[in-house]
Structures are given as C-alpha cells and as structure tokens.
Amino acid sequence: MSAEIPERDGDEPSRSLEVERKYDVDAATPLPDWSALPGVTGVGDPEVRELDARYLDTDDAALARARVALRRRSGGPDEGWHVKVSASEGRHEWGWPLDAPTSRDVTVPDAVATAVAPWASGPFHPLARIRNTRTAYALCDAVGELVAEVVDDQVTALAERTGLRTTWREWEVELGPAAPSDVDGFFVAVDALVVSVGGRIAASDSKLARALGH
C-alpha cells in the first residue's frame, strides 16, 4: 500500500509503505484469474519492465542484520536509489532519483548514506546484483482505482561476495490505494487463488535474501 510523499528537493526522498506478499511459482505455473479477488473488477494489460538492481552493504553486513536493504535500481517507473526498512506493518521505502540513469557507478550518494547512518556507516560495497524481467498487472475496482498490483518476475541473481548464481520465478501482490479495508481477508483470498494454480507462499521474504541463499 503506497502513501507516497512527493520529493521536495534533491536530498529529501519519496516515502511509501509497501504491503505485499510474495509467492514462489514454477516456470510453467499459469496465471490465475486475478479478477476473482475481493474488490477487483478489472485486470490491466501486461506491462513489461526490465529491472537491474545492485545491492550494497558494509563488509560486516550491518544493514542486513538490521533488516535494511540499500539498492540502486535502473528500469521501471520507480528507478533510483532505494532504502527499504522492514517493519511489522510492511516495508518502509525511501527513494531518490538516479543522478545518471545509465551510469554503472554504485557510489552511494551522500543523501542516501545519511539515511542509512542510523544502522551503518560506509564504506558500502557490492552485495548482490539482481536482474529481473517483470510483467506487471494493475488490479482495479469498479471505478478504475488501483486495488493492488501483481507482478510476475523472472529473476537472475548474483551474490557478489560468494559468486552464487540463481534464477527463479516469483509473483508479488502489493496493495494499492483502493485496497480493501480487510487486508488480512484479501491476502487469504490471494493465498487461496495462488495455491489453486500450483503456487505457494515464498520461502524467502525478499529477493535479496534469496539471492544470498537465505
């Protein structure tokens, strides 16, 4: 569920709260009829996004221990620098635009380093690179408002410090501004729908954790 605050200047991030659930699926698992979910009356056309995310951390993984993720991601409507902080209500995400969207530079900008300072101070070094071909679907209500977004992800990951390479497919369902008030009930319905086509609740709570073998 997103409650985004527009940026005020180059150092002030956008802010949102992600409320989502992830699912492990096989390569051949068919998409279910998402319009069967409570409050959903329309499913948007597929939107393909090519994403390339580079995650960083200190040598002793201070951010990971604090359940904080720091990444630079190109591609998609929200490309930029992101800090994600896990909490009981979801993931708090702060975002800053890329200084140069085509740059390979992974030097952490000062504003981003300041944001993660409560958990860790640099230097920050590469932790993982995750590339993802994402197909997104907007799930809308009767008046066209976004109930949730579903993404079908084909992921290729490299754990930079161990050399572990993995590939997998997963789905994410993230609540939108018009999500039902009964969030738990909505996700119970999502779980059942996903299981009905052969999917299952994800074993890892994030792509980064799975990339690192957790």
C-alpha positions as CSV (number, residue, x, y, z in Angstrom):
1,M,0.0,0.0,0.0
2,S,1.6,3.2,-1.1
3,A,1.3,6.6,0.7
4,E,3.9,8.4,-1.3
5,I,5.2,11.9,-0.4
6,P,6.4,13.9,-3.4
7,E,10.0,15.0,-3.3
8,R,10.8,18.5,-2.2
9,D,14.4,18.7,-3.2
10,G,17.3,16.5,-4.2
11,D,18.1,15.3,-0.7
12,E,14.5,14.6,0.5
13,P,13.3,11.2,-0.5
14,S,9.9,10.0,-1.6
15,R,8.4,7.8,1.1
16,S,6.0,4.9,0.8
17,L,4.8,1.8,2.8
18,E,4.8,-1.5,0.9
19,V,2.3,-4.0,2.0
20,E,2.8,-7.1,-0.2
21,R,3.0,-10.8,-0.3
22,K,5.4,-12.9,-2.4
23,Y,4.8,-16.3,-4.0
24,D,7.1,-19.0,-5.4
25,V,5.9,-20.4,-8.7
26,D,7.3,-22.8,-11.3
27,A,8.3,-21.8,-14.8
28,A,5.1,-23.3,-16.2
29,T,2.7,-22.1,-13.4
30,P,-0.3,-20.4,-15.2
31,L,-1.6,-17.0,-14.0
32,P,-4.9,-17.3,-12.2
33,D,-7.9,-15.1,-12.8
34,W,-7.0,-12.1,-10.7
35,S,-10.5,-10.6,-11.1
36,A,-11.7,-13.3,-8.7
37,L,-10.1,-11.4,-5.8
38,P,-12.3,-9.3,-3.5
39,G,-12.9,-5.8,-4.8
40,V,-11.2,-6.5,-8.2
41,T,-13.4,-6.0,-11.3
42,G,-10.7,-5.4,-13.9
43,V,-7.2,-6.5,-14.7
44,G,-4.9,-4.2,-16.8
45,D,-2.9,-5.1,-19.8
46,P,0.6,-6.6,-19.1
47,E,3.4,-4.1,-18.7
48,V,6.9,-5.4,-19.2
49,R,9.8,-3.8,-17.2
50,E,13.5,-4.7,-17.4
51,L,15.0,-4.1,-13.9
52,D,18.6,-4.1,-12.8
53,A,19.3,-3.8,-9.1
54,R,22.6,-3.6,-7.3
55,Y,22.5,-4.1,-3.5
56,L,25.2,-2.8,-1.2
57,D,26.2,-3.3,2.4
58,T,29.2,-2.9,4.7
59,D,31.8,-5.7,4.8
60,D,30.2,-7.0,8.1
61,A,26.6,-6.8,6.6
62,A,25.4,-4.3,9.2
63,L,22.4,-3.3,7.1
64,A,21.3,-6.9,6.5
65,R,21.4,-7.6,10.3
66,A,19.2,-4.6,10.8
67,R,16.8,-5.8,8.1
68,V,17.6,-2.8,5.9
69,A,18.2,-3.0,2.2
70,L,20.2,-0.5,0.2
71,R,20.0,-0.7,-3.6
72,R,20.5,1.2,-6.8
73,R,18.0,0.1,-9.5
74,S,17.6,1.1,-13.1
75,G,14.5,0.4,-15.1
76,G,10.8,0.7,-14.3
77,P,8.7,3.6,-13.1
78,D,10.5,3.9,-9.8
79,E,14.1,3.5,-10.8
80,G,16.5,5.1,-8.4
81,W,18.3,4.6,-5.1
82,H,16.1,2.9,-2.5
83,V,16.3,2.2,1.2
84,K,13.9,-0.5,2.5
85,V,13.3,-0.9,6.2
86,S,11.3,-4.0,7.3
87,A,8.6,-3.4,10.0
88,S,5.6,-5.3,11.3
89,E,3.2,-3.3,9.1
90,G,5.2,-3.8,5.9
91,R,8.3,-2.3,4.4
92,H,9.0,1.4,4.6
93,E,10.7,2.5,1.4
94,W,12.6,5.8,0.7
95,G,13.6,6.7,-2.8
96,W,15.9,9.1,-4.5
97,P,16.3,9.6,-8.3
98,L,19.4,8.4,-10.2
99,D,21.9,11.1,-10.9
100,A,22.8,9.4,-14.2
101,P,20.3,6.7,-15.1
102,T,22.7,4.9,-17.5
103,S,25.7,5.1,-15.2
104,R,27.3,1.9,-13.7
105,D,28.6,3.9,-10.8
106,V,27.5,2.4,-7.5
107,T,29.0,5.0,-5.2
108,V,26.3,5.8,-2.6
109,P,25.1,9.4,-2.7
110,D,25.5,11.5,0.4
111,A,21.8,11.8,1.0
112,V,21.3,8.0,0.8
113,A,24.3,7.4,3.1
114,T,22.8,9.8,5.6
115,A,19.5,8.0,5.5
116,V,21.2,4.6,6.5
117,A,23.5,6.2,9.0
118,P,21.3,5.0,12.0
119,W,22.2,1.4,11.0
120,A,25.6,1.6,9.3
121,S,28.3,3.9,8.1
122,G,30.3,3.2,4.9
123,P,32.2,2.2,3.0
124,F,29.4,0.3,1.3
125,H,30.5,-2.5,-1.1
126,P,28.5,-4.6,-3.7
127,L,26.5,-7.4,-2.1
128,A,24.3,-8.7,-4.9
129,R,23.1,-7.9,-8.4
130,I,19.5,-8.9,-9.3
131,R,18.2,-8.6,-12.8
132,N,14.5,-9.1,-13.3
133,T,12.2,-9.2,-16.3
134,R,8.9,-8.1,-14.7
135,T,5.4,-8.2,-16.1
136,A,3.1,-6.1,-14.1
137,Y,-0.7,-6.1,-14.0
138,A,-3.0,-3.5,-12.4
139,L,-5.9,-4.9,-10.4
140,C,-8.6,-2.2,-10.4
141,D,-12.0,-1.7,-8.8
142,A,-15.3,-0.8,-10.4
143,V,-14.3,2.9,-10.8
144,G,-10.8,2.2,-12.1
145,E,-8.9,2.7,-8.8
146,L,-5.9,0.5,-8.0
147,V,-6.7,-2.3,-5.6
148,A,-3.3,-4.0,-6.0
149,E,-0.5,-4.6,-8.4
150,V,0.5,-8.1,-9.4
151,V,4.0,-8.7,-10.8
152,D,5.3,-11.8,-12.5
153,D,9.0,-11.8,-12.0
154,Q,11.7,-13.8,-13.9
155,V,14.8,-13.3,-11.7
156,T,18.5,-13.8,-12.3
157,A,20.7,-13.1,-9.3
158,L,24.4,-13.0,-8.4
159,A,25.7,-12.9,-4.8
160,E,28.7,-10.7,-5.4
161,R,30.7,-11.9,-2.4
162,T,30.2,-15.7,-2.8
163,G,29.7,-16.0,-6.6
164,L,26.4,-17.8,-6.1
165,R,24.2,-17.5,-9.2
166,T,20.5,-18.3,-9.0
167,T,17.4,-18.0,-11.2
168,W,13.8,-18.3,-10.2
169,R,10.2,-17.1,-10.9
170,E,8.0,-15.4,-8.3
171,W,4.9,-13.4,-8.1
172,E,4.3,-10.3,-5.8
173,V,0.9,-8.8,-4.9
174,E,1.2,-5.3,-3.5
175,L,-1.7,-3.4,-2.2
176,G,-2.7,-0.1,-3.9
177,P,-4.6,3.0,-2.6
178,A,-8.0,1.3,-3.2
179,A,-7.1,-1.9,-1.3
180,P,-10.0,-3.4,0.8
181,S,-10.1,-2.4,4.4
182,D,-9.9,-6.1,5.4
183,V,-6.3,-6.6,4.4
184,D,-5.9,-10.0,6.1
185,G,-9.0,-11.2,4.3
186,F,-7.8,-10.0,1.0
187,F,-4.5,-11.9,1.3
188,V,-6.3,-15.0,2.5
189,A,-8.1,-14.9,-0.9
190,V,-4.8,-14.2,-2.7
191,D,-3.2,-17.2,-1.0
192,A,-6.1,-19.5,-2.0
193,L,-6.1,-18.3,-5.6
194,V,-2.3,-18.7,-6.0
195,V,-2.4,-22.2,-4.4
196,S,-5.3,-23.2,-6.7
197,V,-2.9,-22.9,-9.8
198,G,0.1,-24.5,-8.1
199,G,1.9,-21.6,-6.4
200,R,2.9,-21.3,-2.8
201,I,3.9,-18.6,-0.3
202,A,7.5,-17.6,-0.8
203,A,10.1,-19.3,1.3
204,S,12.3,-16.1,1.3
205,D,10.9,-12.8,2.4
206,S,12.9,-10.8,-0.2
207,K,14.7,-11.2,-3.5
208,L,17.9,-10.1,-1.7
209,A,17.6,-12.9,0.9
210,R,17.0,-15.5,-1.8
211,A,20.0,-14.2,-3.9
212,L,22.2,-14.6,-0.8
213,G,20.9,-18.2,-0.2
214,H,18.7,-17.4,2.8
